[in-house]
Amino acid sequence: MNKSNPPCEDPVSAHITIQRPCRQTIPGHEGLFYAHYCTKIKGIRQKDGSSLLIRRCSMDKLTDIPTHCGQFQLDDDLYHGCIATCSKDWCNTGDRPSVSVRMLTLCLLTLSYTVIL
């Protein structure tokens, strides 16, 4: 809540620990079961402007589409934001630069190797 866990904010830090295996309970069943989805809920609470960011694994998709943005209710509060659901690690990490650091490093190494020869 209100950016109280900076490594979890967008873009998510590569240094946070991913919970593996991610397991949850199923109502009416005993024990823990492997989750199939990653879910991110990110929004601004309408009544006071505080921010919310939740990253969880889940047994079910929260929506039928990968990302839903707009108004949603959580507990008794209204939020404006997005709910994203996907089926692999790091798939709902937020905005990323258009050029990856790896690609930029590879290009620079190739360029420096070419100049040296």
N, C-alpha and C positions, 0 to 999 in steps of 0.2 A: 504494500500500500504506500502510495506517495514516494516511490523510488527508494524504499527502505532496504532493498537488496540490489545494489547497482550491478553486480555481475549478471543478474537475471534480466535486466532491462534490454531493450533493443538498441543496437545489435547485441545479442547475448554473448557473453564472454566465453571464449574457448576453454577457459580455466575452470568453469563450473563442473561439478561432478554430475554425470548422468546417472540416474537411478537405474541400475541393471541388476537382475531383471526387474522390470516394473510389474508388480503384481497387485491385484486388488481383490476385494471380496465381491461376491455376487449375492444379492439378496436371496434368501431361501436355500443357499448352499453353504457347506462348511469348508473352510480353508481359503487359500489364496490362489488366484488364477492369473495367468499371463495376460497383460493388457495388450491391445492391438493397435491403439491409436495414441498419438500425441495431441494434446489440446492446448491452445493458448487463448486466454480471454484477456483482452486489453481494452480498457475504457476509462472514461472520465465520468465521475458521479455528478449527476445534474444538480443536486441540491447544494453542493459545496465546492465542486470543481476538483475534488481529490482524485488522484489517479489510482488505477487498479491494474495489476498484471499478475495473472495466474498461469503457470505452466504445469500441466499435469499429464500423466498417462491415464488412459481410460479404456474401459471395455467396449464402449459404444461411441460412434460418431455423435457429436452434439447436433449436427445439421446434415442435410443431404448434399450440401455443396461444400467444397474445401474451405472456403472463407465466406463468412457473412458479416457485413458491416452495416451499422445503423444503430437503432435504439434497442436495448435489451434490459430485462429486469433480472436482478440477482438479489436474493433475499427480498427485502422490501424496498430496495433502491433502484432507481432508473439510471442507466448508463448510456453513453453514446460511445461506440467503439466497434471492435471487431472480435469475432470468434473464429478461430482457425483450427481445423482438424486435419491431421495427416497420418500416414502409417509408417513413418521412419524417423530416426533420430535427427535432430537439427533441421527439420523441415519447416518449422514455424518460427524461425529465428528473427524475423523482422527484415528491415531494409538492409541491403548489402550494397557496397559500391559496385558499379557496373563492370569494373575490371578487377579480377581477383588478385590478391597479393602474390599468389603462386605464379600466375601468368605473367605479372609484371616482373617478378624475379627471374623467371625463365627467359623473358625477352632481354633483360639487362645482361644476364650471363651470356646469352648467345651473342649479343652485340659486343660485349667486352672480349669474348673469345675471338670473334671475327676481326676486331681491331688489332689484337695482339698478333695474329697470324699475318 
